[in-house]
Amino acid sequence: MSTLPASLPGGTWPLGDLTVSRFGYGAMQLAGPQVMGPPADRDGALAVLREAVGLGITHIDTADAYGPHITNQLIREALHPYPDSLHIVTKVGATRDGEGGWPPARKPEELRRAVRENLESLGLGTLDVVNLRLGDAQGPVPGSLSEAFEELVKLQQQGLIRYLGVSNATAEQVTEARSIAPIVSVQNMYNLAHRHDDELIDELAEQGVAYVPFFPLGGFSPLQSSALTSVASRLDATPMSVALAWLLQRSPNILLIPGTSSVAHLRENVAGAGLQLSDRDLAELDKIGR
């Protein structure tokens, strides 16, 4: 078993005046199958959340659509009253249907309801960061976000939200959001095999904006997976460890939110992300997404 590092890998990053660990925790997998309903092991889910905080993680990513409501309720049960150092980032802009789909919910009244429900389920008076979820299950969809984002700005001005971000967004939508109000994070799909946001990540890093990739090990072709496995084997590490370590070394503004419902897997992810990749390793891995 990998040895846990003395401190979380990657250090910290500021979200506005909030300081969060670059290694965070994504809570989506705490809900039941297809992110619907309660977990099979409720006590296990609570234990994962408590272990995350115990390891020093200060950034938990969630959404009231997970379950729906289930994940936020678990977070509240496990961790409330929250430590001052812990910051919870949530998303609005999508809901759930009876088939497990994620239909958009970005009308002003839907966003107001979603913010209120997140506050209630988490037991908070103000949400630290709210990301506006755009696009659909297939990825970003071009189009203006102004009406939805301006509604979140109003809620921010009312004191219900501290900071704003966008998720599943095109580069143009990121630019549009920033023309309306400051953002502290962009949350998009990105990993070794999917490097479409390379330019955006570098631009955001210069501007002090966090980039939070989801699916750190999703969508690899067999050839790409083979290349990753080859590097991992040479380092006596898992492919996930290498993928997470690569993300942390890719840019200082990248924040990780790998999810799991297992305490053991959580500890493995933390240990693995601390892997130091050499120039040779990085050169081989960079070929995967080129």
C-alpha positions as CSV (number, residue, x, y, z in Angstrom):
1,M,0.0,0.0,0.0
2,S,1.2,3.5,-0.8
3,T,2.4,5.6,2.1
4,L,0.5,8.8,2.7
5,P,2.5,12.0,2.3
6,A,3.2,14.2,5.4
7,S,1.0,16.9,3.8
8,L,-1.5,16.9,1.0
9,P,0.2,17.0,-2.4
10,G,0.0,20.2,-4.4
11,G,-0.3,22.7,-1.6
12,T,-3.0,25.2,-1.7
13,W,-4.7,27.7,-4.0
14,P,-6.9,30.8,-3.3
15,L,-10.5,30.9,-4.4
16,G,-11.0,34.6,-3.8
17,D,-10.1,35.1,-0.1
18,L,-10.7,31.4,0.6
19,T,-7.7,29.1,0.7
20,V,-8.3,25.5,-0.4
21,S,-6.2,22.4,-0.7
22,R,-5.3,21.7,-4.4
23,F,-6.2,18.1,-3.6
24,G,-9.9,18.1,-2.9
25,Y,-12.7,15.6,-2.8
26,G,-15.6,15.2,-5.2
27,A,-18.7,13.9,-3.5
28,M,-20.7,12.8,-6.5
29,Q,-20.0,9.1,-6.0
30,L,-21.5,9.1,-2.5
31,A,-25.0,8.8,-3.9
32,G,-26.5,5.6,-5.2
33,P,-26.2,4.1,-8.7
34,Q,-26.3,6.6,-11.5
35,V,-25.9,9.3,-8.8
36,M,-29.5,8.6,-7.7
37,G,-30.9,7.6,-4.3
38,P,-29.0,6.8,-1.1
39,P,-25.7,5.0,-0.9
40,A,-25.6,1.2,-0.3
41,D,-23.4,1.9,2.7
42,R,-24.4,5.1,4.5
43,D,-21.9,4.7,7.3
44,G,-19.2,4.1,4.8
45,A,-20.1,7.3,3.0
46,L,-20.0,9.3,6.2
47,A,-16.7,7.8,7.0
48,V,-15.2,8.9,3.7
49,L,-16.2,12.5,4.3
50,R,-14.8,12.5,7.8
51,E,-11.5,10.9,6.5
52,A,-11.2,13.5,3.8
53,V,-11.3,16.3,6.4
54,G,-9.0,14.3,8.7
55,L,-6.5,14.1,5.9
56,G,-6.4,17.8,5.6
57,I,-8.7,18.3,2.5
58,T,-10.3,21.7,2.7
59,H,-12.2,21.6,-0.7
60,I,-15.3,19.5,-1.1
61,D,-17.2,19.6,-4.4
62,T,-20.9,18.7,-4.5
63,A,-24.3,19.6,-6.0
64,D,-27.8,19.3,-4.7
65,A,-28.6,17.4,-7.9
66,Y,-26.5,14.5,-6.6
67,G,-29.1,12.1,-5.3
68,P,-30.8,14.5,-5.6
69,H,-30.2,16.1,-2.2
70,I,-28.6,12.9,-0.8
71,T,-24.9,13.9,-1.1
72,N,-25.5,17.3,0.5
73,Q,-27.4,15.7,3.3
74,L,-24.5,13.3,3.9
75,I,-22.0,16.1,4.0
76,R,-24.1,17.9,6.5
77,E,-24.6,14.8,8.7
78,A,-20.9,14.0,8.6
79,L,-19.3,17.4,9.0
80,H,-21.6,20.0,10.3
81,P,-20.8,22.3,12.1
82,Y,-18.1,22.7,9.5
83,P,-14.5,23.5,10.4
84,D,-13.6,27.1,9.4
85,S,-10.9,25.8,7.1
86,L,-13.4,23.7,5.1
87,H,-14.9,25.2,1.9
88,I,-17.8,23.5,0.0
89,V,-18.2,24.2,-3.7
90,T,-21.5,23.4,-5.3
91,K,-23.2,23.6,-8.7
92,V,-26.5,24.7,-10.0
93,G,-28.0,24.7,-13.5
94,A,-29.1,21.1,-13.9
95,T,-31.7,18.9,-12.2
96,R,-32.6,15.2,-12.3
97,D,-35.4,13.4,-14.0
98,G,-37.1,10.0,-13.4
99,E,-34.7,8.3,-15.9
100,G,-31.6,9.5,-14.2
101,G,-31.0,12.3,-16.8
102,W,-29.6,15.7,-16.2
103,P,-32.0,18.2,-17.8
104,P,-30.9,21.9,-17.7
105,A,-32.4,24.1,-15.0
106,R,-31.0,27.5,-15.7
107,K,-34.1,29.8,-15.7
108,P,-33.8,32.5,-13.0
109,E,-36.5,30.9,-10.8
110,E,-34.8,27.5,-11.1
111,L,-31.5,28.9,-10.1
112,R,-33.0,30.7,-7.1
113,R,-34.6,27.5,-6.0
114,A,-31.4,25.5,-6.5
115,V,-29.4,28.0,-4.4
116,R,-32.0,27.9,-1.7
117,E,-32.1,24.1,-1.7
118,N,-28.3,23.9,-1.5
119,L,-28.3,26.2,1.5
120,E,-30.9,24.2,3.2
121,S,-29.4,20.8,2.6
122,L,-25.9,21.8,3.6
123,G,-27.1,23.8,6.6
124,L,-25.4,27.1,5.5
125,G,-26.3,30.7,5.4
126,T,-24.0,31.5,2.5
127,L,-22.5,29.2,-0.2
128,D,-18.7,29.6,-0.5
129,V,-18.6,29.0,-4.3
130,V,-21.4,28.2,-6.8
131,N,-20.5,27.0,-10.3
132,L,-23.1,27.5,-13.1
133,R,-23.3,24.2,-14.9
134,L,-23.7,24.7,-18.6
135,G,-23.9,22.4,-21.7
136,D,-25.3,18.9,-21.3
137,A,-24.1,15.4,-20.6
138,Q,-22.1,15.3,-23.8
139,G,-20.1,18.4,-22.9
140,P,-20.1,22.2,-23.4
141,V,-22.7,23.7,-25.7
142,P,-22.1,27.1,-27.3
143,G,-24.4,29.9,-26.4
144,S,-24.8,32.9,-24.1
145,L,-24.9,32.4,-20.3
146,S,-25.8,36.0,-19.5
147,E,-29.3,35.5,-18.2
148,A,-28.4,32.6,-15.9
149,F,-25.1,34.1,-14.7
150,E,-26.6,37.5,-14.1
151,E,-29.2,35.8,-11.8
152,L,-26.4,34.2,-9.8
153,V,-24.7,37.6,-9.5
154,K,-27.9,39.0,-8.0
155,L,-27.9,36.2,-5.5
156,Q,-24.3,36.9,-4.7
157,Q,-25.2,40.6,-4.1
158,Q,-27.9,39.4,-1.7
159,G,-25.2,37.6,0.3
160,L,-26.3,34.1,-0.5
161,I,-23.1,33.3,-2.5
162,R,-19.5,34.4,-1.9
163,Y,-17.9,33.5,-5.2
164,L,-18.9,32.3,-8.6
165,G,-17.6,29.9,-11.2
166,V,-18.7,28.1,-14.4
167,S,-18.7,24.4,-15.2
168,N,-18.9,22.5,-18.5
169,A,-18.2,25.7,-20.3
170,T,-16.6,26.8,-23.6
171,A,-13.7,29.3,-23.6
172,E,-16.1,31.8,-25.0
173,Q,-18.5,31.3,-22.1
174,V,-15.7,31.7,-19.6
175,T,-14.9,35.0,-21.2
176,E,-18.5,36.1,-21.2
177,A,-18.9,35.2,-17.5
178,R,-15.8,37.2,-16.6
179,S,-17.2,40.2,-18.5
180,I,-20.3,40.1,-16.2
181,A,-18.6,39.4,-12.9
182,P,-15.4,37.9,-11.4
183,I,-15.1,34.2,-11.3
184,V,-12.8,32.1,-9.1
185,S,-13.0,28.7,-10.9
186,V,-13.7,26.9,-14.1
187,Q,-14.7,23.2,-13.9
188,N,-14.4,21.2,-17.1
189,M,-13.6,17.8,-18.4
190,Y,-9.8,17.6,-18.8
191,N,-7.2,14.8,-18.5
192,L,-4.1,13.4,-20.2
193,A,-6.2,12.2,-23.2
194,H,-8.4,15.3,-23.5
195,R,-6.3,18.4,-23.7
196,H,-8.7,20.8,-25.4
197,D,-8.5,23.3,-22.6
198,D,-4.7,23.6,-22.5
199,E,-4.7,27.2,-23.7
200,L,-7.6,28.1,-21.3
201,I,-5.8,26.6,-18.3
202,D,-2.7,28.7,-19.0
203,E,-4.7,31.8,-19.5
204,L,-6.6,31.3,-16.2
205,A,-3.4,30.5,-14.3
206,E,-2.0,34.0,-15.3
207,Q,-5.3,35.5,-14.1
208,G,-5.3,33.7,-10.8
209,V,-8.4,31.6,-11.6
210,A,-8.6,27.9,-10.6
211,Y,-9.2,25.2,-13.1
212,V,-10.9,22.1,-11.7
213,P,-10.9,19.0,-14.1
214,F,-13.4,16.3,-13.8
215,F,-13.1,12.7,-15.2
216,P,-9.3,12.6,-14.6
217,L,-9.1,9.1,-16.0
218,G,-12.1,9.0,-18.4
219,G,-12.3,8.5,-22.1
220,F,-8.9,7.1,-23.0
221,S,-8.5,5.1,-26.2
222,P,-6.8,1.7,-25.8
223,L,-3.6,3.1,-27.2
224,Q,-3.6,6.0,-24.9
225,S,-4.4,3.8,-21.9
226,S,-1.5,1.5,-22.9
227,A,0.9,4.4,-22.8
228,L,-0.3,5.5,-19.4
229,T,-0.1,2.0,-18.1
230,S,3.5,1.7,-19.4
231,V,4.6,4.8,-17.5
232,A,2.7,3.7,-14.4
233,S,4.3,0.2,-14.5
234,R,7.8,1.7,-14.7
235,L,7.1,3.8,-11.6
236,D,5.4,1.0,-9.8
237,A,2.3,3.1,-9.5
238,T,-1.3,2.9,-10.6
239,P,-2.6,4.7,-13.8
240,M,-4.8,6.8,-11.6
241,S,-1.9,7.9,-9.5
242,V,0.1,8.9,-12.5
243,A,-2.9,10.8,-14.0
244,L,-3.6,12.7,-10.8
245,A,0.1,13.5,-10.3
246,W,0.3,14.7,-13.9
247,L,-2.6,17.1,-13.4
248,L,-1.0,18.6,-10.2
249,Q,2.2,19.1,-12.1
250,R,0.5,20.4,-15.2
251,S,-0.3,23.9,-13.8
252,P,-0.4,25.4,-10.3
253,N,-4.0,26.5,-10.7
254,I,-5.4,23.0,-11.3
255,L,-7.4,21.7,-8.3
256,L,-8.2,18.0,-8.1
257,I,-11.6,16.6,-7.0
258,P,-11.3,12.8,-7.5
259,G,-14.3,11.0,-6.0
260,T,-14.7,7.7,-4.2
261,S,-17.0,6.0,-1.8
262,S,-14.1,4.1,-0.1
263,V,-11.8,5.3,2.6
264,A,-9.0,3.0,1.4
265,H,-9.4,4.4,-2.2
266,L,-9.4,8.0,-0.9
267,R,-6.1,7.3,0.9
268,E,-4.7,5.7,-2.2
269,N,-5.6,8.7,-4.3
270,V,-3.9,11.1,-1.9
271,A,-0.8,9.0,-1.8
272,G,-0.7,8.5,-5.5
273,A,-1.2,12.2,-6.3
274,G,2.1,12.9,-4.5
275,L,4.0,10.9,-7.1
276,Q,6.9,13.0,-8.5
277,L,7.1,12.7,-12.3
278,S,10.4,13.1,-14.0
279,D,11.0,15.0,-17.3
280,R,11.1,11.7,-19.0
281,D,7.8,10.7,-17.5
282,L,6.2,14.0,-18.5
283,A,7.5,13.8,-22.0
284,E,6.0,10.4,-22.5
285,L,2.7,11.4,-21.0
286,D,2.4,14.6,-23.0
287,K,2.4,12.5,-26.2
288,I,-0.9,10.9,-25.1
289,G,-3.0,14.0,-25.7
290,R,-1.2,15.3,-28.7
